Amino acid sequence: MDQIFADMFPTTQIPYPVIFARFCGAIFFGGLIGFEREAQDKAAGLRTHILISLAAAVFAIISIESVHMPGLSDEQVRIDPLRVVEAVTAGVAFLAAGTIVLSAGQVRGLTTGAGMWLAGAIGLALGFGHWLIAAFALAAGLTVLYALAKVQEVWRAKQSPSPRQTATDSDQHQKSAN
């Protein structure tokens, strides 16, 4: 029984409370990005972004721990944690590509896909213990999602004619045609 418990709770390079904190950070940070997408009623929302961020953090922590595992730290075995970054990037890109569609001549889902990719990057940063990098990426991402969305709304409102102006233009066009 002792061997089973030793296998279930091995000594780790990163203490378990730190691992737990990193997972909580990934859940919270990914959730903030997902909340914005959920509020915009997008296909990939809160749960998707949380799971992507959490999964990326798990992969990062596993790669750190694997480098220090007995039997895997020999010179003959080469474990490259950067391959984990590449694998997570490719995996999240695959998921994000699924949110991108061409509908009625317009591309939709790019921002959601980019948000998923950012959630993965933030999860990796947290998993590797780079809290400040993750926090800055989160702040920058939320700024883009919230603040620039407002700027876009104002710009689009100025670009499109008002309903009243459109009706007036239509009336004038009909009068000139008669």
C-alpha positions in Angstrom: 0.0 0.0 0.0 2.9 2.4 0.7 4.1 1.9 -2.8 0.7 2.9 -4.2 0.7 6.0 -2.1 4.3 6.8 -3.1 3.3 6.4 -6.7 0.2 8.6 -6.3 2.1 11.3 -4.5 5.7 11.3 -5.7 8.2 13.9 -4.7 8.0 16.7 -7.2 10.2 19.4 -8.4 7.4 21.9 -8.0 5.7 21.7 -4.5 2.0 20.6 -4.7 0.7 23.9 -3.3 2.5 25.8 -6.1 1.1 23.4 -8.7 -2.4 24.0 -7.2 -1.9 27.7 -7.3 -0.8 27.6 -11.0 -3.8 25.5 -11.9 -6.1 28.0 -10.1 -4.4 30.9 -11.9 -4.9 29.2 -15.2 -8.6 28.6 -14.4 -9.1 32.2 -13.3 -7.1 33.8 -16.1 -8.6 31.6 -18.8 -12.0 32.2 -17.3 -11.7 36.0 -17.7 -11.0 35.6 -21.4 -13.8 33.1 -21.7 -16.2 35.3 -19.9 -15.8 38.1 -22.4 -16.4 35.6 -25.3 -19.4 34.2 -23.4 -20.8 37.7 -23.0 -20.5 38.2 -26.7 -22.4 35.0 -27.2 -19.5 33.3 -29.1 -19.2 29.6 -29.8 -16.2 29.1 -27.5 -16.9 30.7 -24.2 -16.1 30.4 -20.5 -15.7 26.6 -20.1 -13.7 26.2 -23.3 -11.2 28.9 -22.5 -10.8 27.6 -18.9 -10.2 24.1 -20.1 -7.7 25.3 -22.7 -5.8 27.4 -20.2 -5.9 24.6 -17.6 -4.8 21.9 -20.0 -1.8 24.1 -21.2 -0.8 24.6 -17.6 -1.0 20.9 -16.9 1.2 20.2 -20.0 3.8 22.7 -18.8 4.0 21.3 -15.3 4.2 17.8 -16.6 7.1 18.8 -18.9 8.9 20.3 -15.9 8.3 17.3 -13.7 9.2 14.9 -16.5 12.7 16.4 -16.9 13.4 15.5 -13.3 11.8 12.1 -13.1 14.1 9.2 -12.2 14.9 7.2 -15.4 14.1 10.2 -17.6 16.9 12.4 -16.4 19.7 10.2 -17.8 21.9 11.6 -20.5 20.6 9.1 -23.0 17.0 10.5 -22.6 16.4 14.0 -23.8 13.3 15.7 -22.8 12.8 19.1 -24.4 10.1 21.3 -22.6 9.9 23.5 -25.6 8.3 20.7 -27.5 5.5 20.9 -25.1 5.0 24.6 -26.1 5.0 23.6 -29.7 2.5 20.7 -29.1 0.1 22.9 -27.1 0.4 25.7 -29.7 -0.5 23.2 -32.5 -3.3 21.6 -30.5 -4.9 24.9 -29.6 -4.5 26.2 -33.1 -6.4 23.1 -34.3 -9.3 23.8 -31.8 -9.3 27.5 -32.7 -9.5 26.7 -36.4 -12.7 24.9 -35.7 -14.3 28.2 -34.5 -13.5 30.0 -37.8 -16.2 29.8 -40.4 -17.0 31.6 -43.7 -20.7 32.6 -43.6 -22.4 34.8 -46.1 -19.1 36.0 -47.5 -17.8 37.0 -44.1 -15.2 35.3 -41.9 -16.4 34.7 -38.4 -14.8 33.3 -35.3 -11.3 34.7 -35.7 -11.3 36.7 -32.5 -12.6 33.7 -30.6 -9.9 31.5 -32.1 -7.3 34.0 -31.2 -8.7 34.2 -27.6 -8.4 30.4 -27.4 -4.8 30.6 -28.5 -4.1 33.3 -25.9 -5.7 31.2 -23.2 -3.4 28.4 -24.2 -0.4 30.7 -24.0 -1.4 32.0 -20.6 -1.9 28.5 -19.4 1.6 27.6 -20.5 3.0 30.7 -18.9 1.3 29.9 -15.6 2.3 26.2 -15.8 5.9 27.2 -16.2 5.6 29.6 -13.3 5.7 32.9 -15.2 2.9 34.7 -13.4 3.8 38.2 -14.4 4.0 37.3 -18.1 0.6 35.6 -17.8 -0.9 38.6 -16.0 0.4 41.0 -18.6 -0.8 38.8 -21.4 -4.2 38.6 -19.7 -4.4 42.4 -19.2 -3.4 43.0 -22.8 -5.9 40.4 -24.1 -8.8 41.8 -22.1 -7.9 45.3 -23.3 -8.1 44.2 -26.9 -11.3 42.3 -26.3 -13.1 45.0 -24.3 -11.6 48.4 -25.1 -11.0 47.9 -28.8 -14.5 46.4 -29.2 -15.9 49.7 -27.9 -13.7 51.6 -30.3 -14.9 49.4 -33.2 -18.5 50.0 -32.3 -18.0 53.8 -32.3 -16.2 53.6 -35.6 -18.8 51.4 -37.3 -21.5 53.7 -36.1 -19.8 56.6 -37.8 -19.3 54.6 -41.0 -22.8 53.3 -41.4 -25.6 55.8 -42.3 -28.3 56.2 -39.7 -31.7 54.6 -40.4 -33.3 58.0 -40.8 -30.7 59.1 -43.3 -31.1 55.8 -45.3 -34.9 56.4 -45.4 -34.4 60.0 -46.6 -32.0 58.9 -49.3 -34.4 56.3 -50.4 -37.3 58.8 -50.6 -35.1 61.2 -52.6 -34.0 58.4 -55.0 -37.7 57.5 -55.6 -38.7 61.1 -56.3 -35.9 61.6 -58.8 -36.8 58.3 -60.5 -40.4 59.5 -61.0 
